[in-house]
Amino acid sequence: MVLTLAVSFNWDIRQLDVSNAFLHGILDEEVYMTQPKGFEDPTNPQFVCKLHKSIYGLKQAPRAWFHSLSTALLSLGFVSSQVDPSLFTYHRDSTHAFLLVYVDDILVTSNVRSFIDELISNLQLDFAMKDLGQLSYFLGIEATRDSSGLHLRQTRYIIDLLDRVNLIGIRPYRAPCVSGPKVSKFDGDPLLDPSEYRHTVGALQYITLTRPDIAYSVNQLCQHMQAPTTAHWTAAKRVLRYLKNTLDFGLLYKPGSFAINAYCDSDWAGDPDDRRSTCGYGVFDGPNLISWSAKKQPVVSKSSTEAEYRCLALVTAEVYWLRMLLCELEISLDFPPVIWCDNISALALASNPIFHARSKHIEVDYHFVHEKVAHRDIILEHISTSIQPADIFTKGHTADRFCFLRDKLAICDLPTSLRETVSDKDSDLPTSLQETVSDKDNDLSLSQM
């Protein structure tokens, strides 16, 4: 959300790094440790050391560091978010700033460039902090900004993953999973060593930060972490084949108006093992996808209406949270958020003031959604299944259908003008992968499966 606002307002986004962050924390309780090697007191070997500040390896260290940083930010006029603990906001006179913290990595954006410089100088008085300049590489995510907006991708991370699992030379595919029945836990033979599968799927989970187009496929793979089989490993390799074919794809955040539109969808009893449904949604702020999910529902739904309604309740909660976040950022919406659903019965149930006995088993979800609709906190609208973007989060599709839905999520290839030359970017890569990067169009023609 903060990145989309910065792009829309054309604000600078600076990244900071704190060296030895956990050493800056102040301990609230008494903590003792044995004398460190090389610094023992030979006359009193039984003595222990009392810590005055936190150190790495101490369970209190992360909390102590965050408290020290928070205290410093609050003293400079920032306000801690009640919705997201990692967010700090600054609104004073005509100066506005947002600051995001992830352990020792910090992003800050403001409408006043000199304010960012002054903030960094003040923080450097208390912490060993480095100014890394404009946002370019943050937590494994590559960021490139041009006149069209902010491009977020994980090309290098994907390449490292392909190299780690020795699948550099695999044939690329146009879609991460096949259409049709889902893989069962009984398909295939048990893997002799499931650790590689688990490590790979864990890495794929991280890639979904900028690649929501693989969220459904990765969710399916995660359901078999306990006892993966050869069939599940084949499905995982298909996702890797797709990623190889779309190395430079990622999210594009463009300037636009502030309007929340959410799309939700659900299959019904799609899991072949327990008949639970898969729910998916995507939330847009203007043209930008800012939140998404693909997950299996915790209970079995007795009808498609029930499955869709549970999904409707899930996305309503997410939209309401995002609206509270916008309020803290002092961003007002001209219209209530709109949630688009392709199930007419679920929409009718949400708008019906009469609670039917046959719906009692979803009573909590019913009253939650109905209350938000009645108070005009959200608006529900119908959308045709054929153009429902959230359909990509609930099932497999043909390659053409998948690419159509992916385009609706604003997931696109990095423009050629922003790419480094192949020789500069891929000089350290195996030849087979260099060919894939330099001749991507040819790979596309070979990948119709």
Helices and strands as residue ranges (DSSP letters): H 2-9, E 12-18, G 21-24, E 32-34, E 48-50, H 61-75, E 79-80, E 87-92, E 95-102, E 105-110, H 113-124, E 129-134, E 137-138, E 141-146, E 149-153, H 155-164, H 195-207, G 212-214, H 215-222, H 230-245, E 249-253, E 260-266, E 278-285, E 288-296, H 304-328, E 338-341, H 344-351, G 357-362, H 363-374, E 379-382, G 385-387, G 389-393, H 399-408, E 411-413, G 416-418, H 422-426, H 431-438, H 440-446
